[in-house]
Amino acid sequence: MTVRAAVIGLGDISALHLDAIAGLADAELVAVCDIDAERAQTAAARLGVAAFTDHRSLLAAAKPDVVHICTPHSEHAVAVVDALDAGVDVIVEKPVARDPQQAAAVEDAAARSSAKIAVCFQNRYNTPVRAAKEMLDSGELGAITGAAGTVIWHRTPEYYQASPWRGTWAGGGGGLLMNQAIHTLDLLRWLVGPVTAVAGTASTRALPIAVEDTAELTLTHENGAHSVFYATLAHAANEPITVDIVTEKARLSLRGDLTVTYADGRVETVAEERLATGERSYWGVSHERLITDFYLRRDDAEPFWITPGDGARLVDIIHEVYRGSYPEQSSQLTENPAPTENGVVIA
């Protein structure tokens, strides 16, 4: 049976979702939605589907089986909760929500709904990352003793001017940590283990934005290991993301490919098995893999394996840093009790 799909939010990242849907033999795009009516109509005409400017109207009229939510961060939670309450499966871009309150509302909606939800931490699908996870979980490398991660990238004022919500607390829920570095933080949490304590700072060093462009963190993991993390958007170029993990018997280094250096001197390398092509090839193939996997698992009895809880824990980690670095802004997001939509705080 053909799965009816819709995309809500037609910014840059939606292209990957639209391409992935087009590549699925048993999926059909039936509708798109964007609050910008011209953008919605233009996309709908190009794709031959219905256009909407309100996600609730789309849910009621188009009756999709799956919605892909690619809106600004502040709009994630309301759309997710509405879809789940309507029994519609959801794939939502990171972060799962703008702040801890919204993330909790998403978790509650997922718990009461029969529909499935996936959060786009697609880097978990990279071949070298999957290989690292299998090695670490097998126990062959011994206990993890520590890890480090970096995101040293470049962004310009024009990047924020093109989508002004990105540089704000209300629209983005934060800056570098919520929008760029969250993927690498997720890898540290997934590969090393659940996080029990966070210490760190975030600051605005170089860009004319209200949110952070630089951050440093130390994470304490449930297994006793510690991770250190540094991220900035103030560099002159985008450097490769790095994740280094030290175990009792080896050192693992993720820099695109995975290099494993064993204590006995052996070196093993795992490369990405397939490279992306096309206009947005720099994003890789992991989105396509996650989306395809989600559609294949829709009939499984258990929840999808990348959960709203995973997304919520990342938001918690980031907001722990914000509470110390931007206390006023953090308290405005997490302590303001009103207004709400369907139980989701939207102030």
Secondary structure, 3 states (H helix, E strand, C coil): CCEEEEEECCCCCHHHHHHHHHCCCCEEEEEEECCCHHHHHHHHHHHCCEEECCHHHHHHHHCCCEEEECCCHHHHHHHHHHHHHCCCEEEEECCCCCCHHHHHHHHHHHHHCCCCEEEECHHHHCHHHHHHHHHHHHCCCCCEEEEEEEEECECCHHHHHHCHHHHCHHHHCCCHHHHCCHHHHHHHHHHHCCEEEEEEEEECCCCCCCCCCEEEEEEEECCCCEEEEEEECECCCCCCCEEEEEECCEEEEECCCEEEEECCCCEEEECCCCCCCCCCHHHCCHHHHHHHHHHHCCCCCCCCCCCHHHHHHHHHHHHHHHHHHCHHHHHHHHHCCCCEECCEECC
